[in-house]
Structures are given as structure tokens and as C-alpha cells.
Amino acid sequence: MTDDNLPQDENRLIAERREKLHALRGQGIAFPNDFHPDAFAADLQHEFDGKDAAAIETAARRVKVAGRMLLKRGQGKVSFVQIQDMSGRIQLFVQANALGDVYEAFKSWDVGDIVGAEGALMRTKTGELSVKVESLRLLTKSLRPLPDKWHGLADVEQRYRQRYVDLIVTPEARRTFELRSRAIGFIRQWLESDPRRFMEVETPMMHVIPGGATARPFRTHHNALDIDLYLRVAPELYLKRLTVGGFERVYEINRNFRNEGVSTRHNPEFTMLELYQAYATYNEIMDLTENMIRETAKATRGKTALTWERHDIDVGAPFRRWRMDEAVLEHNPQMRREEIRDVAALRAHCARLKIAVKPDHGWGRLLFALFEHTVEHTLIQPTFVTAHPTEVSPLARANDADPEITDRFELFIGGKEIANGFSELNDPEDQAARFRAQAAAKDSGDDEAMHFDADYIRALEVGLPPTGGLGVGIDRLVMLLADAASIRDVLLFPYMRPEA
């Protein structure tokens, strides 16, 4: 069997490995499942770090280790093998006189095979901690050779498609995903500890009515009920239902799905942290967001001075808080302050900058478009942008002194949106009116506008306490922590077009 997508020499290597597997099957020893390692490579490296050969010999520590062979070199009757397990790498010191016939079989094993070894620890003359092998078994025969090189732009798509290979041969990729796991684990622990006391919950992934964000949803169908459903664009409306029910501090870390473009910043499915805290305003939520990001950086990177795409970013310093209208004025010196809510003037500025807008856009959408075009990419250091227009914030509480803007913020770092939060709108009549406006926009052709959610209005009528809410893009936060240029670098299995 050959793979038409592979070079001829690689097909030859695969054929040779298949012959070896056929021989193992004939001996009845292919794919055994009774070897149980009792130690991890990194633990052993740490435990015996700094101990010389004599001390290790005196300790007489016997171990059973298993892993994938990444390097194999022989010197007559002696071979050195480097294996890798989930924790790291360790060397095997393999001698013919210790293994007998197994050594002859071992010589035909290939890099990429998974082996199990048992023996005493030792340190070689070159100082390498090793297992002096007394028993060696082939646990999994690898049929496809590992790549000799796995770097450079030409291989980026293959790295994403074959992440299982990328993780074997690219230590940087392994470290990125280990960092991601630590970051998510730390955020959970941080939110649940005193004095924050948040509770993790799970809410539906399939919604009858998509809500919680202005986004185009994915549609699916439930056969038994014969109804269309939507993959959720956000868990927001369900989490706030729980706040109505008395769970006053809730959070969820889970997937959202949005039927939008794919880029270095966007993936159709992505991970969000959303949380809601009763009796908090958006100011307290900004404080929480800043502290959480700062503490997560300390826990995962051991520092708050980070580098992201060649920018030096300090999440240890106080985050700037900047009104959207003030930011637009500073970055557009051609604008006058009195034009900020002048629809005709804003439309003229958008035309001058060749920003596409729709005829029905009010001053809020026009100002937001100017912000996205002229300001957003310049916000390198952590910046909370506040005072979002009500027109672009259908779920946020209107400001008491100025109802045309909301008590909302977005956090930008490295020119990218990291988080979005606000004082929640808990007035059911105001929310119903905004839903009606969104429904009218949808009827006019806005695919991202929200539906009218009558049950959510009913929940608000039961009574939502004053509440602050937050959404943090976990993928983008990990991009910052790992200095990753593309969201695909922090997703184990990013969306890819099907292979031909």
C-alpha cells in the first residue's frame, strides 16, 4: 500500500516497516499491552540532577520507563537510545551482552517506535543520566518515519494538520500547550479561591435561539424533535439566568462557535472564559480582569514583562483606562469634539478613510468603525477602552449620566481584543426594547444581529441583581503568554480545509 502524497523514498521506508510489523505479527508479539512504566523521564532527571556516577550507582535505583525512540546510535555491541515520554527525555544504555537475542531484534527497530525498558540508573562517561537496560521490549511499531526537519514556513500547514507529529518533534509546540493547560488550570483555581469564590458551571452548547453576542451562528438540526438548533455563540444569557437563580458568582470555560472568517486571530470554534458577579460594576470587573491576567502571567511565565510579536508588554503595570471617543479624537486630529455624535460628520470621516459603513448606521456604529480602523491596532500596552456606544452594546447597562453610552469595556493588548465586559443590563423592559431593535436589524439583513429571546426577558422579569460580566478570549491570552503570532499555534487542532 502506497500513499500518493508521499515521496517515493518515504513510501519505501513505510513498506519496509510494514514488513517488520508483519514479521512481529507472525511471532505473535505485535502491539503488546502488558508493560507498565513506574517512572517519568523528567522526574528522574530532576531527582538525580547534580548527583555523580558513584552516587547514582550507590542508590541502585531500578526503574521501568517507556517512550518513543527519537534517537538511536550504535557502537558495535553497545547502543544509545533517547526516548521521550509525556514529561521529557531520558537515555537508554543498551548492551548486547545484557540482552542476548533481543539485542539482535533491537537493531532492526526504528526511530519512532515506542519501547519499554527496565534497568538500573547510571551516569555515562559523558555525564548523561541513563537507564542501563536489562530488559527491552517493542511496544508499538511505528509505520511512518518521523521527519528529519520540521521547521520553516513550508511546513507550517503540515504542522497544524499533523499535530500528533508536531508534538513529537517540536519541543516548542509541546511547551506552548503545556503552558496553555497551566494557564487554564490556574485561572480556575484563582477564580474559585477566597475572596472571589466563583463556581464553575456548564451551560448548553446547542441553543434554540442564538444569543449573548452579535455574531453569525452555525446551524444544525435535531432529528428526533425536527427542529433547527444553533451552536452557541456565547454562554452569556444562560449564565445570567443562573445569576437570577441565586448563583451570584458563576463562570464557564468552554467553546463558542461563530460562523465567521478564519485568520491569525480567528478560528470558527474558540475557548472563552465568561463570568458573572452579582453586585459588581464594570469597574470591579476591570479590576478583576487586570489582576487575573497579571497573576496568570506570574504563575505560568514567572514574570509580568512579556514579549508578543516583537513588542515588549508589561502586564505588571496598571492598565490604562481610556474612553472610546477620547481615543478616536486623539488618533484622528482632523476630527473635532463636536463631531463625535454627528452622524453626517462621522459618515464623512469614514468615507475619507474608505471605511465601509451601512446607510442605517447611527453615530455609535460609525464611531465604533472609526475606532476599529484607526485606534485598535495601536493599543500595544494593556488598555481598557470604555464608554462604548449603546448602539453596539445590546446587553450592556446604559450609563446613568449618559444613556447613549454604556458601562462597558474592551481590553486590548498587542493591538488585539483580549476581553470584553460590562455592567449587565438588568432592566427587562430596556432589554426587550433592545432585542426588538436587534430583531429589526436582522430582518433588514444584519446576519450578526441578535434574536428576541422571550425566556431571557422572563428571567430578567424575575429579577437579575446588579451584575458585572466578563468574557476573556483564552486562545488570545495564551497567544500573549506564549508569544504566538497565530491563533493556530495555540490550538491543538485548528480549523483547516479538508485535504484533497
N, C-alpha and C positions, 0 to 999 in steps of 0.2 A: 504494500500500500504506500503510495507516494502522495505528497502534498504539492500541488501545482504552484502554490505560492512561495515555496522554499527553493533556495539554490540547490543544484544537483548534489553538491558535496554534502549539504546538510541532510538531504534525503538519504544519501548513502550511509551517513552516521546513524540515522534513525533506523534504517534497515538492519544495520549491524547490531544495534541494541535490541531490536525485536528478536533477532536470532538468539541473543544471550537470554532474553526472557523466556523464549521457547524452551531452551535447554533447562532453565530453572523449573519451568512447569513440568518437564519430563522427570526431574528429580523429586518433584513434589515439595519444593521448598520456596516457591514463589509467594511473595506477599505474606509472610508470617505475621501473627498478631499476638505474640505472647512475650514480647520484650518490654520491660518496664524500667525506664531510667529512674535513678534516685537522686540525681544532682543536675543542676543547670550550669552551663559554662561560665556565665558571668559571676555567679555566686562563688564558684571555685576560684576564679581569678581574683575576686575581692578577698576571699578568706585567706589565700596564700600569698597575697601581694607583699613583697618585701622579705619573704622567707627564702633562705638559700636552699641549695640542693640537699645539704645534710639535714636541715631541719625538716624538710618535706619527707625525706627518707625515714627519719625517726618517727614522724607522725604516722607513717604506714597507712595512709588513708586510701581505702579501696572505694571505687565509685563505678556506677553504671551510667553511661551517658549515651545520648542518641542525637543525631542531627544529619544535616545534608553535607556531603563532601563538596567543599569549594576548592580545595587544592590537594593534589596528590603528587608526591615526587618520591622516587625510589633510588636507593643506592645499593644495588645487589640484594643482599638478604635483609636490608633494613629499609623501611619506607616511613615517610612523614605525611600525615594527613591532617588537614584542617577541616573541622566540621563546625556547622553553625546550627544552634537551636534558637528558640524564641528569645533567649536572653543575650546571646553573643556567640563568641567563637572560642574553641579550645583545640589544641593539637593532640593527635594520636601518634604515639611512637610504636610502630608495628614491626615486629621481628619475625623472620621465618622460623627460627628455632623455637619460638613460643607458640606458633600457630600450626605448624606442620602443613597438612594438605590444604587447610583453609587459606594459607598464605598464597598458594598457587591460584586458588579461585579468586582471591582478593586482587591479584594482579590484573585480572580482566574487568574488575569493576570500574565504573566511570565517574568522573566528576558530575555531580548532580544526583547520584544515588544517595539514598538515606540509609545510614548504618547504625548499628548499636554496638557499643564496645564496653568491656568490663576490664578493670585492672587497677593497679595502684598508681597514685600520683607521683610524678617525678619532675625534676627540672633538668632540661638538657644542657649540654655544654654551652649552647648559645644563650641560655637563660630563659628558654621558653617553658612555661608550665605545660605539662603533657600528661596524658594517660598512657602508662606502659601496658600495652594491650595484652591481655591473657586470653580473651575471648572476643571474637568479632563476628558479626552477622550482617548479612544484607537484608534490610527490612523492606525497602521499596526500590524497584528497578526503574530508574528514570529513562524514558524513551526519547526524550528530546534534549539535545545538548543545550547547556546554558550559553548565552552569548559571550564572546570574548570581550566585547566592548559594548557599553550600554549608555553612551553619553552623546551629547550633541543634538542639535535641532532635528536632524534627520530621523532620530529615533523617538522623539517626544510622543508622537501618536501611538507608537507601539508600546511605550511605557504605560500609557493610560489604558490601552486595550488589554495588555497582558500584565496587569498589576501584580499578579502572582509571581511573575519572573522579576519584575522591578524590585519587589520587596526582598527577593533572594540576593540580588547582586548590587543593589544600590543602598548603601548604609544610610545615606541622607534621607531617602524616602522612608525607611524604617523609623528613623528618628522623628521625622515630621508627624507620622501617625501615632507614635508613642506620645509625643507632645500633645497632640490633639486629645488623646484619651485622658492624659493627666489633667489637661485644662478643663474638660467637661466634668471629670470627677471632682476637681477642686471646686468648681462653681456650685455643684450640688451640695458639697459639704459646707461651703461658705454661706449659701442661702439658708440652709436648714439649721445652722448653729445659732446660739444666742448671740446677740439680741434679736436677730432677724426672724427666725422661726417660721420660714416658709415651708409649705407642704407640697411635695411633688404629686401631680395628678396626671391622668391620661384622659384625653377627650377624643371624640370621633375623628377619623380620617376621611370618612365619606359623609358629605352633607347634602341634605335635600336642597338647601339654599346656601350658595357660597357667600361667605361674609367675613368681615374682620379686616379686609384690606381691599384697596382698589386694584384689582388685578384680573387678568383673563384666566378662568379656571380650565382644568381638564374635565371632560365629561365621561362618565361611564354609565353602565346600565345594570340594574338589579333584575335578574331574570324572574325570580320567584314572585317578586312584588310588581314586576313590569313597570318600573319607574326609573327615570333618569336620576343619577346622583352625580355629585361633583367631588373630586379630590379637593381637600381643603386648601384654601389659600392662606388661612391663618386660623389659629385656635381661639382668637380673642373673644368672640361672642359667647362661646361655651365657658371659657374661664371666668368671664364676668357673671354668667349665670351662677357659677359656684360661689362667687363672692356674694351675690344676692342670697344664696342659701346658707351663708354663715361661715364659709371657709374664707377668712378675711385676708389670708396671705397664701396665695397659691402660685405655682409655677409649673411649666411643662417645657421639656427639651425634646423636640421631636421634629418630624419632617413636615414641610409645607411644599405645595406643588403649584407652580404658576406656568401657564402655557404661553411663555414669552421667549425671547431670543436667547441664544447661547453665546457667551463671551467669556473673557478672562475674569469677569465679575459675576456672571450669572450662570446658574445651572437650573434646569427645569424643576428639580427637586433639591431642596436645601434644608439645612438644620437651623432652627430658631430656638432661642430661649424666649419665652413670654412669661411675664409675671404680673401679678396684680396685688396691690397692698391697700387695704381699706384705711381710710383716714390719713392718707398721704397725698400731697400735691405733687405736681411735676417737679417742683424744686427739690423735694426729698428724693424723688426718683432719680433726678440728675445726680444728687449726692451718692446714692446707692450705686448707680452705674459707674461713676468715676472711681469709687472705692473698689468695686468688684473687678474692674479691668486692671487697676493698679495692683491689687493683691494677687490676681491671676498671673500677671507678668512676674511678680516676685516668686510665686510658687513654682512656675514652670520654667522660667529663664533665670531666676536668681538675681534679677535686676529690673530696673524700670527704664533704663536707657536702651532703646531698641533701634534697629535699622530695618527699614522697609523700602525696598526698591531704591536703594542708594540715598534715602532720606534718613537723617538722624531724628528720631522721635522720642520724646521724653514723656512717658505716661506717669511719671512721679510728680511732675509739676502740676499746679492747679489748672484744670481745663478751662479754656476761655468760654465765656457765655456771651453770645452776640445775636442781636435781633436780626431777622432776615432783611428787613427794609434797610437797616443801617449797613449791612454787608453789601447789599446791591448798590446803594449810593456810593460807598467807598470804592467799589470796583467799576463803577460807571460814572466817571466825573462829568459826562455830558448830561446826566440827569439832574433835575432839580428836586428838592424835597417835596415841593407841592405837586409833583407829578406821580408820586408813589401810588396814589389811588385814582389817578386819572386814566380811565380806560383808553381814551384816544391817544394820549401821550405814551402810555406803555405800549400800545399796539405799534406806534411809530418807531419806538426804540427796538422792538422785536423785529420789525421789518428791516431797520437799518443793520441789525446784526444777523439777518437772514435766519431768524428763529421761527420755525413753523408753528403757528397757532390757529385755533379754530374761531370762526366768527362769533360763537356764543360764549367765548371765554370772558369772564369778568376780570376785574383788576387783580384778584387773588391768584388766578391761574396764570395771568400774564406776568405778575411779579415772580411767581414760582419758576416760570420758564426762564426768566432773566437770571434768577439765582442759579439754576442748574447750568446755564450756559456760561456764565461769567465768573461765578464765585466758587462753586463746589470743588472744582479741581485744584483750587489754590489752598484749600484748608488742610495743610500738612500736619501741623501740630493739633492735638486733640481740641476740638471746638464744638460746643453745643450751640446750634443755631435755633433760636427761639422765635416766638411770635409769628407762627405760621398762619396764613390767611384761613379763615373759616371755610372758604370755598374749596380748599384742598385738604380739609381735615374733618371728614364727615362724622368721626366718632369722638372727637376731642371736645372738651368743655370750652365754651366761649369765655374769653377774658371778661371779668366783671366790669372793668372800666372801659373796654372797647370790644364790643361783641363781634366786630368784623375780623378779629384775630382770635386765636385760641391759645390756651396754656399748653403748648406743645413744644417739643424739642426734637431735633435730629442730631446725632453725634457723628462728626466726620473726623477721620484720621487718615493721613496719607492720601487725601483727596477722595476718599471713598466713604459712603454711609456705612456706619457700623451699628447704630442703634436708633430707635425711634420710640418716643414715649410722650405721655401727656396726662394731664388731669382728665379723668374719664367723664364723658357726658352722661350724667345720671338723671337728667330731666326727660321723662318718657315722651312728653309732647314735643319738645325740641328735637329729640332723636327721630320721632315719627316724621316730622316735617323734613328733616334732612334725608331720611330714607326716601320720602316721596320725591325730593329733588333728584336724588341719585337714580331712582327708577325712571324719572322723566328723561334724564341724560342717557340712560341705557336705551330707552325707546327711540331716542334721537340718533343712536348709532355708536354710543360710547361703550365698547366691549368690556372696559375695565370698571365701569360704574357698578355700584352695589345693588343688590336686590332689596326689596322691602321684606324684612324679617318680622312677621307679626308676633311670633312666640318670644323673640327677644324683647320686643316692646312690652309684651305682657310681663316678662320678668322684671323689666325696669319699673313697671307699674306696681309690682310687689314691693320694690324699693331696693335700689343699689346704694350703699353708703358712699359718701365721698371717697373716691378711689384714685390712686395713681397707677398707671400701667407702663410696661416697658417691653420692647422687643429688641433682642440683640441677635445679629447675624453671626452664628457660631463659626461658620466657614470663613467669613471675613476676619473675625477676631483671630482665628488660628493663622490665617494668612499673615496678619501683623506679627504674631508671636514667632512664626517660623520664617519670616522674611520670604514669603512665597509670592511670586508675581501673578500667578493664575490660580483661580479657584479650583482648577482641576488638580493642582499639586497638593491640595489638602482634602480631596475627596477620594476615597479608596477606589470607587468605581464611578467616575464622572460619565455624564451622558455623552455617547459617541454615535455617529451614524453607523448603521449596520455595515459590516464588512461585505464587499461584493461577493 
